[in-house]
Amino acid sequence: MQAIETTRLYIQEATLEDSPFILNLVNSPNWLEFIGDKNIRALEAAADYIQRSLINSYRENGFGLYKMVLKEKNTAIGICGFVKRSYLEHPDIGFAILPSYERKGYTFEAATAVLNYGKEMLNLSEILAITSLENKASQTLLSKIGLTKIDTIQPEGSTESLLLYSNSNNNL
């Protein structure tokens, strides 16, 4: 994938060199609360996560979660992209950002660009999203980028109900 460029960001594939950033991100308060503890406590584990979850997805699916890089400082601040989950028919858009960059519009900027990339370059006809019932910030952002809440689902093996969103009006 060639980097996606927005006004303030580059959105590009993560590499193993991003281990310090990923270690920080997956242990940030919102990640732990809304995404879950991945038990990644060392750079080696962060590199393994990047390989298994990000790089392998780029190769196997043609998409994945991409690194959000602040142009001004060339600093990684979050991730945004697509995940192919076994329990969803279509890819879903996901995002996470470091606490010091929250509420500055970066995730909206990245999610809008990634959604357009998915539709125009990856030819994704339908894009889904999932979020916890408690994650009001994600719910607001998903609505803001044009996704509509269509259902509540409970992934197999999970006790948590999640809100399911879609960019398609066919589900209404």
C-alpha positions in Angstrom: 0.0 0.0 0.0 1.2 3.5 -0.8 0.8 5.9 2.1 -2.5 7.7 2.3 -1.9 11.4 2.9 -4.4 13.7 4.6 -3.9 17.3 5.7 -2.0 16.4 8.9 -1.3 12.7 8.6 0.4 9.9 6.7 -1.4 6.6 7.0 1.0 3.8 6.2 1.8 0.1 6.9 3.4 -0.6 10.2 6.8 -2.3 10.4 8.7 -4.2 13.1 10.5 -1.0 13.8 7.3 0.4 15.2 7.5 -1.9 18.3 8.1 0.9 20.8 5.1 2.8 19.5 2.8 -0.3 19.5 4.0 -1.3 23.0 2.9 2.2 24.2 -0.4 2.1 22.3 -1.6 -1.3 23.4 -1.0 -0.4 27.0 -2.8 3.0 26.9 -5.9 3.4 29.0 -8.5 3.4 26.2 -6.9 0.4 24.5 -7.0 -1.6 27.7 -10.6 -0.5 28.5 -12.2 -0.8 25.1 -10.1 -3.2 23.0 -8.6 -5.4 25.8 -5.3 -6.3 27.4 -3.2 -8.1 24.8 -0.6 -9.0 27.5 2.1 -7.2 25.5 4.7 -5.9 28.0 8.0 -6.0 26.1 9.3 -4.9 22.7 9.7 -8.5 21.6 6.0 -9.1 22.2 5.1 -5.9 20.4 7.1 -7.0 17.4 5.3 -10.3 17.4 2.0 -8.6 17.6 2.9 -6.4 14.6 3.9 -9.4 12.6 0.9 -11.6 13.5 -1.8 -9.0 13.5 -0.7 -6.2 11.1 1.9 -7.4 8.6 0.2 -10.8 8.1 -3.1 -9.1 7.5 -1.5 -6.9 4.8 -0.2 -10.0 3.1 -3.3 -12.3 3.6 -6.1 -9.8 3.2 -4.6 -7.0 1.2 -5.4 -4.6 4.1 -4.9 -4.2 7.8 -4.5 -1.7 10.6 -2.3 1.1 9.4 -0.1 3.5 11.4 -1.2 7.1 11.7 1.9 9.3 11.5 1.8 13.0 12.3 3.3 14.8 9.3 4.6 17.7 11.3 6.8 15.6 13.6 7.0 12.3 11.7 5.6 10.7 14.9 3.3 7.6 15.1 0.2 8.6 17.0 -2.3 5.8 16.4 -3.6 3.1 14.1 -6.6 3.0 11.7 -7.6 0.5 9.1 -9.5 -2.7 8.4 -9.7 -6.0 10.2 -11.1 -9.3 8.8 -12.9 -11.1 11.7 -14.1 -14.7 11.4 -17.5 -13.7 12.8 -18.2 -10.8 10.4 -19.1 -11.1 6.7 -17.2 -8.0 5.7 -14.1 -6.2 6.9 -14.5 -3.7 9.8 -12.8 -0.4 10.3 -11.0 0.0 13.6 -8.9 2.7 15.2 -6.9 3.6 18.3 -4.8 6.6 19.3 -2.4 7.6 22.0 -4.0 9.5 24.8 -2.1 12.8 24.2 -3.5 13.0 20.6 -7.1 12.2 21.5 -9.9 14.8 20.8 -7.9 16.7 18.2 -9.7 15.3 15.1 -6.8 13.0 14.0 -8.9 9.8 14.3 -11.7 11.3 12.3 -9.2 12.5 9.6 -7.6 9.1 9.4 -10.9 7.1 9.5 -12.5 9.2 6.8 -9.4 8.7 4.5 -9.2 5.0 5.3 -12.9 4.5 4.6 -12.5 6.2 1.2 -9.4 4.1 0.5 -11.4 1.0 1.3 -14.2 1.9 -1.0 -12.2 3.3 -3.9 -8.9 1.3 -3.9 -9.9 -1.9 -2.2 -13.4 -2.1 -3.7 -15.0 -3.0 -0.4 -18.7 -2.9 -1.0 -19.6 -2.9 2.6 -17.5 -1.9 5.6 -18.6 -2.7 9.1 -17.4 -1.6 12.6 -17.9 -2.9 16.1 -17.6 -1.2 19.4 -18.5 -1.8 23.0 -21.8 -0.4 24.3 -19.7 1.8 26.7 -17.4 3.3 24.1 -19.3 6.5 23.4 -16.4 8.2 21.7 -16.1 5.4 19.1 -19.9 5.4 18.6 -19.8 9.1 17.9 -16.9 8.8 15.5 -18.5 5.9 13.6 -21.7 7.9 13.0 -19.6 11.0 12.0 -17.8 9.1 9.3 -21.2 7.8 7.9 -21.7 4.4 9.5 -25.1 3.5 10.9 -25.8 1.3 13.9 -27.5 -1.8 12.5 -27.4 -4.5 15.2 -26.0 -5.8 18.5 -23.9 -8.9 18.2 -22.1 -11.2 20.6 -19.0 -12.8 19.0 -18.7 -16.6 19.5 -16.8 -17.4 22.7 -17.4 -13.9 24.2 -19.7 -12.7 26.9 -19.7 -9.1 25.7 -22.4 -7.7 23.4 -21.0 -5.3 20.8 -22.7 -2.7 18.6 -22.4 -3.4 14.9 -22.2 -0.5 12.4 -22.3 -0.5 8.6 -21.7 1.9 5.8 -24.4 0.2 3.7 -28.0 1.2 3.8 -29.0 -2.3 2.6 -29.2 -3.4 6.2 -31.8 -0.9 7.3 
